[in-house]
Each structure stands twice: as C-alpha cells, then as structure tokens.
Amino acid sequence: MHYKSINFSKYSSFKMGGTFDVALLDETVNDCEDYYLIGACNNILIGDNPPPLMMLPKKYDYINIEDNILKIGAATPSGKVASFCKKNNITNFEFLSHLPGKLGGLIYMNAGLKEFEIFNNLLNVTLLSGKKAKDEIAFGYRFTNINEPILEAAFKIEYGFDSKKVTMFKEMRANQPSTPSAGSCFKNPPNEYAGRLIEAVGLKGVRKGDMCFSQQHANFLVNMGEGKFKDALYLIREAQRRVKEKFGIALEEEIVILEKGLAKI
C-alpha cells in the first residue's frame, strides 16, 4: 500500500492538525475497517492521535456522461462538478458551487443546503464491495448508512442550468464566516437551530485559546489563528453540556472528530 504525507494545518478547512501518513486506497485491499476514509477535510476535526487514515487516489477524480447518466468519481471536488454542470447545461447541482468537499464525502453525509441534497438525483453508488442502488441505502438529514469507501456515483440528468439558484445559494451562505472552520459544528435538532441554542446558552463569540464560536454564526466553530484540538473539543463539549442542561436537547456533531479513544456524547 502506498502512503501520502499530509500536513492537516494546511490541508484541512480548519487549518489545524499535525502531519500524518495517509494510505492511498488500493482496490486489492478488501478490508478497510481499520481506516477512516477522508476527502477534502471540509467537515473534519483532526485530533492529536487520529485513527489510521485513507484517501482515494487521483484516478477517482473524473466526470463522464454515459447513456444520459452522469457518472462522477468520488474524489472529484464539488466545484469541478458545479462547473461541469454549468458548461453542459445540467440542473440540480447548482448548490455544489457553494458547498465545498469531494463527492464521496458529500454522499457519505448526504450533504446539501436546505431541501437541496446530493441524494435527490442519485441513482446508485459504486462501493468497494460493488454497486448499490439508491433504494438500498438508508439516508436522511446529513446521514447515510454507508460504511465502506465510495468509489463512484451515478446521477440522473435533467437539463436547464439555473443561474438564479446559484445566486440564491450564495445568499444562503452569506451569513457564514470566512474564518477557517469545518462548516456547521452541530446538526440542527428537529424544529430547532443549533446556532440559536448555542447563542442562548451564552457561547456565541466565546473563545478558548484560538478556537471560538463565531460572532457571525454561532454554529460555526472557527480557528482564529493557531487553534488547538484540545480547545476545539472543549468548546464542542461545553456547548453540548450547556444546551442539554438548559433545553434538554442533545446536540449531535455534524463535523467528524477523528481521535482514538474519544467517547461520543
């Protein structure tokens, strides 16, 4: 197996973390259970002692149209997909222009903006074990039951790229900070907003070291400079504790925390 050394303080959207060797997926390897598959690290908080990491090699970065079906490699960046769809007048992917990440990660968490989700036009995915149709996968709000590497996804094509949607999605993201973060820290509880809850318990703008719940949007944990994993974890756990005590609501992390031996809350 081949490895790639990655400095996560430069690679991840959080702009924090050490340098670790990441395995490149080899299709001859049948058992990847000991590895966590990463993509562009736009929703990941890397710990000081992460589990073994793996990523897809460059050959999974591609977009093809075959028999009026859009086939996309799981290592393809969202911006590349959005640009391809604009060029080829394909609709329903406009939201990807403002949703960073690689396709595999977007599918794994059923990423989206409001009701626009990556699963909406999905036909099937190719996993390490073989192909699965959409109706064979359990999925919901920022959730799927996929538990193995995604290699490719196929989507139905509808034509009529809508530039007005691109503008709408840009406006939807306008209140989000540009400071390094991993996007929304917590999933919105049913009929609630995580940002409102965090603000209500007095944590908006609260800082621990160089980590802070943003003044611009309380559900964004941001790195103000030289952020440390321990400080990020402290704020995450403090938000969960305070919200549980005041509202009886268990905030579920939307970001993925990669650290060996870390207990879930």
C-alpha positions as CSV (number, residue, x, y, z in Angstrom):
1,M,0.0,0.0,0.0
2,H,1.2,3.5,-0.9
3,Y,1.1,6.5,1.5
4,K,0.9,10.2,1.2
5,S,2.2,12.6,3.9
6,I,-0.4,15.3,4.7
7,N,0.0,18.4,6.8
8,F,-3.5,19.0,8.1
9,S,-2.8,22.5,9.2
10,K,-2.6,23.4,5.5
11,Y,-4.9,20.7,4.0
12,S,-8.0,20.8,6.3
13,S,-10.6,23.6,6.2
14,F,-10.0,24.1,9.9
15,K,-6.3,24.8,9.1
16,M,-5.2,22.8,12.1
17,G,-3.7,19.4,12.9
18,G,-0.4,17.6,12.6
19,T,1.3,15.8,9.7
20,F,0.2,12.2,9.3
21,D,0.8,9.5,6.7
22,V,-2.4,8.7,4.8
23,A,-2.9,5.5,2.9
24,L,-4.0,5.6,-0.7
25,L,-6.8,3.2,-1.4
26,D,-5.8,0.1,-3.3
27,E,-8.8,-1.9,-4.8
28,T,-7.0,-5.1,-4.0
29,V,-7.4,-4.4,-0.2
30,N,-10.7,-5.9,0.8
31,D,-10.7,-4.9,4.5
32,C,-10.6,-1.1,5.2
33,E,-12.3,-1.3,8.5
34,D,-9.3,-0.1,10.4
35,Y,-9.1,3.1,8.3
36,Y,-11.1,6.3,8.2
37,L,-11.5,7.5,4.6
38,I,-11.0,11.2,4.2
39,G,-11.7,13.5,1.3
40,A,-11.1,17.3,1.2
41,C,-11.4,17.5,5.1
42,N,-14.0,20.2,5.0
43,N,-16.0,18.8,7.9
44,I,-13.3,17.1,9.8
45,L,-11.6,17.9,13.1
46,I,-8.3,16.0,13.2
47,G,-7.2,15.0,16.7
48,D,-3.7,14.7,18.1
49,N,-3.8,10.9,17.7
50,P,-6.2,10.1,14.9
51,P,-7.0,6.6,13.7
52,P,-5.3,5.3,10.5
53,L,-6.4,7.4,7.6
54,M,-7.0,6.6,4.0
55,M,-7.9,8.6,0.9
56,L,-8.8,7.9,-2.8
57,P,-6.0,8.3,-5.4
58,K,-6.3,10.8,-8.2
59,K,-7.8,8.3,-10.7
60,Y,-11.2,8.7,-8.9
61,D,-11.4,12.4,-9.9
62,Y,-13.4,12.3,-13.1
63,I,-16.8,13.2,-14.7
64,N,-18.4,11.3,-17.6
65,I,-21.8,11.2,-19.3
66,E,-22.8,7.7,-20.4
67,D,-26.2,6.9,-21.8
68,N,-27.6,10.1,-20.4
69,I,-26.3,9.2,-16.9
70,L,-23.8,11.4,-15.1
71,K,-21.0,9.3,-13.6
72,I,-18.7,11.0,-11.1
73,G,-15.6,9.7,-9.3
74,A,-15.8,10.0,-5.6
75,A,-12.5,12.1,-5.4
76,T,-14.0,14.8,-7.7
77,P,-14.3,18.2,-6.0
78,S,-17.7,19.8,-5.7
79,G,-16.6,22.9,-7.6
80,K,-15.5,20.8,-10.5
81,V,-18.9,19.1,-10.7
82,A,-20.7,22.5,-10.5
83,S,-18.5,23.9,-13.3
84,F,-19.1,20.8,-15.5
85,C,-22.9,21.1,-15.0
86,K,-22.9,24.8,-15.8
87,K,-20.9,24.1,-19.0
88,N,-23.2,21.3,-20.1
89,N,-26.5,23.0,-19.1
90,I,-27.3,20.3,-16.4
91,T,-29.5,21.4,-13.5
92,N,-30.0,20.2,-9.9
93,F,-26.3,20.5,-9.0
94,E,-26.2,24.3,-8.7
95,F,-25.9,24.1,-4.9
96,L,-22.5,22.4,-5.2
97,S,-21.0,25.7,-6.2
98,H,-21.3,26.9,-2.6
99,L,-20.8,23.5,-0.8
100,P,-17.1,22.6,-0.5
101,G,-15.9,19.0,-0.5
102,K,-15.3,15.9,-2.6
103,L,-18.2,13.8,-4.0
104,G,-17.5,10.8,-1.8
105,G,-17.8,12.9,1.4
106,L,-20.8,14.7,0.2
107,I,-22.6,11.5,-0.5
108,Y,-21.5,9.8,2.8
109,M,-23.2,12.6,4.8
110,N,-25.9,13.4,2.3
111,A,-24.7,17.0,2.2
112,G,-26.9,19.8,1.0
113,L,-28.4,23.2,1.5
114,K,-32.0,23.2,2.9
115,E,-34.0,20.8,0.8
116,F,-31.4,20.6,-2.0
117,E,-29.4,17.4,-1.1
118,I,-26.9,15.3,-3.0
119,F,-29.2,12.2,-2.8
120,N,-32.1,14.0,-4.6
121,N,-30.9,12.9,-8.1
122,L,-28.7,9.9,-7.1
123,L,-29.3,6.6,-9.0
124,N,-26.6,4.4,-7.5
125,V,-23.2,4.3,-5.9
126,T,-20.2,2.1,-6.5
127,L,-18.7,0.9,-3.2
128,L,-15.6,-1.1,-2.7
129,S,-17.8,-4.2,-2.4
130,G,-19.8,-3.4,-5.5
131,K,-22.8,-1.3,-6.8
132,K,-25.7,-0.3,-4.6
133,A,-28.9,1.4,-5.9
134,K,-30.3,4.4,-4.0
135,D,-33.2,2.4,-2.6
136,E,-30.7,0.0,-1.0
137,I,-29.2,2.8,1.1
138,A,-30.7,4.3,4.3
139,F,-30.3,8.0,4.2
140,G,-31.8,11.2,5.8
141,Y,-30.8,14.6,7.0
142,R,-26.9,14.6,7.0
143,F,-26.9,10.8,7.3
144,T,-26.4,7.6,5.4
145,N,-25.7,4.1,6.5
146,I,-22.8,3.7,4.0
147,N,-19.9,2.2,5.9
148,E,-17.3,1.5,3.3
149,P,-15.3,3.5,0.7
150,I,-17.4,5.2,-2.1
151,L,-15.7,5.0,-5.5
152,E,-18.2,6.4,-7.9
153,A,-21.8,7.8,-8.0
154,A,-24.3,7.9,-10.9
155,F,-27.0,10.6,-11.2
156,K,-30.0,11.1,-13.5
157,I,-29.6,14.1,-15.8
158,E,-32.0,17.0,-16.2
159,Y,-31.1,19.9,-18.4
160,G,-31.6,23.6,-17.7
161,F,-28.8,25.0,-15.5
162,D,-30.4,27.8,-13.4
163,S,-28.1,30.7,-12.6
164,K,-30.7,32.1,-10.3
165,K,-30.3,29.1,-8.0
166,V,-26.5,29.8,-7.8
167,T,-27.3,33.4,-6.6
168,M,-29.8,32.0,-4.1
169,F,-27.3,29.6,-2.7
170,K,-24.7,32.3,-2.5
171,E,-27.1,34.4,-0.4
172,M,-27.9,31.5,1.8
173,R,-24.2,31.2,2.7
174,A,-23.7,34.9,3.1
175,N,-24.0,34.8,6.9
176,Q,-21.4,32.1,7.3
177,P,-17.9,33.2,8.4
178,S,-14.9,33.0,6.1
179,T,-12.6,32.3,9.1
180,P,-11.2,28.7,8.9
181,S,-13.8,26.2,10.1
182,A,-15.3,22.9,9.3
183,G,-18.8,24.3,8.4
184,S,-21.7,23.7,10.8
185,C,-20.4,22.3,14.0
186,F,-23.7,20.6,15.0
187,K,-26.7,19.2,13.2
188,N,-29.9,21.2,13.6
189,P,-32.2,19.4,16.1
190,P,-35.8,18.8,14.9
191,N,-37.7,22.1,14.7
192,E,-34.7,24.0,16.1
193,Y,-31.5,25.6,15.1
194,A,-28.2,24.7,16.7
195,G,-26.9,28.3,16.3
196,R,-29.8,29.7,18.2
197,L,-29.3,27.2,21.1
198,I,-25.5,27.9,21.3
199,E,-26.2,31.6,21.4
200,A,-29.0,31.1,24.0
201,V,-26.5,29.4,26.4
202,G,-24.1,32.3,26.1
203,L,-21.4,30.7,23.9
204,K,-21.6,32.9,20.8
205,G,-18.2,34.6,20.5
206,V,-16.8,32.6,23.4
207,R,-13.1,31.8,22.8
208,K,-10.8,29.1,24.2
209,G,-7.3,29.6,23.0
210,D,-7.6,30.4,19.3
211,M,-10.9,28.5,18.9
212,C,-14.2,30.3,19.0
213,F,-17.9,30.0,18.3
214,S,-18.2,32.7,15.6
215,Q,-19.8,36.0,16.3
216,Q,-21.2,35.9,12.8
217,H,-22.9,32.5,13.1
218,A,-22.8,30.7,16.5
219,N,-22.9,27.2,15.0
220,F,-19.5,27.7,13.3
221,L,-16.5,26.8,15.4
222,V,-13.7,28.8,13.9
223,N,-9.9,28.9,14.1
224,M,-8.7,32.4,14.9
225,G,-5.1,31.6,14.3
226,E,-3.2,28.8,16.0
227,G,-6.2,26.7,17.0
228,K,-5.6,23.5,19.0
229,F,-7.6,20.3,19.0
230,K,-8.0,20.3,22.8
231,D,-9.5,23.8,22.8
232,A,-11.9,22.9,19.9
233,L,-13.0,19.8,21.8
234,Y,-13.5,21.8,25.0
235,L,-15.9,24.2,23.2
236,I,-17.8,21.4,21.5
237,R,-18.4,19.5,24.8
238,E,-19.2,22.7,26.6
239,A,-21.9,23.6,24.0
240,Q,-23.4,20.1,24.3
241,R,-23.3,20.2,28.1
242,R,-25.0,23.7,28.4
243,V,-27.6,23.0,25.7
244,K,-28.5,19.7,27.4
245,E,-28.8,21.3,30.8
246,K,-30.9,24.3,29.7
247,F,-33.1,22.8,26.9
248,G,-32.8,19.0,27.4
249,I,-31.6,18.8,23.8
250,A,-28.6,16.6,22.8
251,L,-26.6,18.4,20.2
252,E,-25.3,15.9,17.6
253,E,-22.0,16.8,15.9
254,E,-22.1,17.4,12.2
255,I,-18.4,17.7,12.0
256,V,-16.4,14.4,12.3
257,I,-13.9,14.3,15.1
258,L,-11.0,11.9,14.4
259,E,-9.3,10.9,17.6
260,K,-8.5,7.5,19.0
261,G,-10.4,6.5,22.2
262,L,-12.7,9.6,22.2
263,A,-16.0,8.9,23.8
264,K,-19.2,10.0,21.9
265,I,-21.7,12.3,23.7
